[in-house]
Amino acid sequence: MSAPDPVAFHRLATNPRVLTGSFFLGHYLHVFATARQWDDVALAAWLACEVTTLDHLRLCRSLHTDADYELVAGTFGVSAERLREVMQG
């Protein structure tokens, strides 16, 4: 399988359905960053990840269990605690 086109992948990850639907982690990332008036660079810095990693995080389903947090944190190299903060607002 080839890598996704980064422009198309970003467009998908920032689709209004992803950013406004509570099914996706993208919604919670969007609300969290907007409340702090952060852009993607600031959000990525706070999460200690690359800006491009945000698109992968946005497309994850929302997190509910400890296993969810640990899986996403481990997969993308971000802090599970920071993800909990995002989900709590």
C-alpha positions, 0 to 999 in steps of 0.5 A, spaced: 500 500 500 502 506 498 502 512 503 496 517 502 497 523 498 499 528 504 494 534 501 488 529 500 490 526 507 490 533 510 483 535 507 480 529 510 483 530 517 480 537 517 473 536 514 468 539 518 465 532 519 471 530 523 472 537 526 465 537 529 463 530 530 464 528 537 466 521 534 473 523 532 478 525 536 479 531 531 473 534 534 476 534 541 483 537 538 479 542 534 475 545 541 481 544 545 486 548 540 480 553 539 479 555 546 486 556 547 487 560 540 492 555 538 494 554 531 496 547 529 504 549 530 502 550 537 498 544 538 503 540 536 508 543 540 504 542 546 503 535 544 510 534 543 509 531 536 510 533 528 504 537 525 503 532 520 502 527 526 495 531 528 492 529 521 493 522 524 490 523 531 484 527 528 482 521 524 482 517 530 475 515 534 474 519 540 478 516 546 474 513 552 478 507 556 485 507 558 486 502 553 484 507 548 489 513 550 495 508 551 494 505 544 493 512 541 499 515 545 503 509 543 502 509 536 503 516 535 508 518 540 504 523 544 503 523 552 496 519 554 496 524 559 495 530 554 490 526 550 486 526 557 487 533 557 484 534 550 478 530 551 476 533 558 477 540 554 
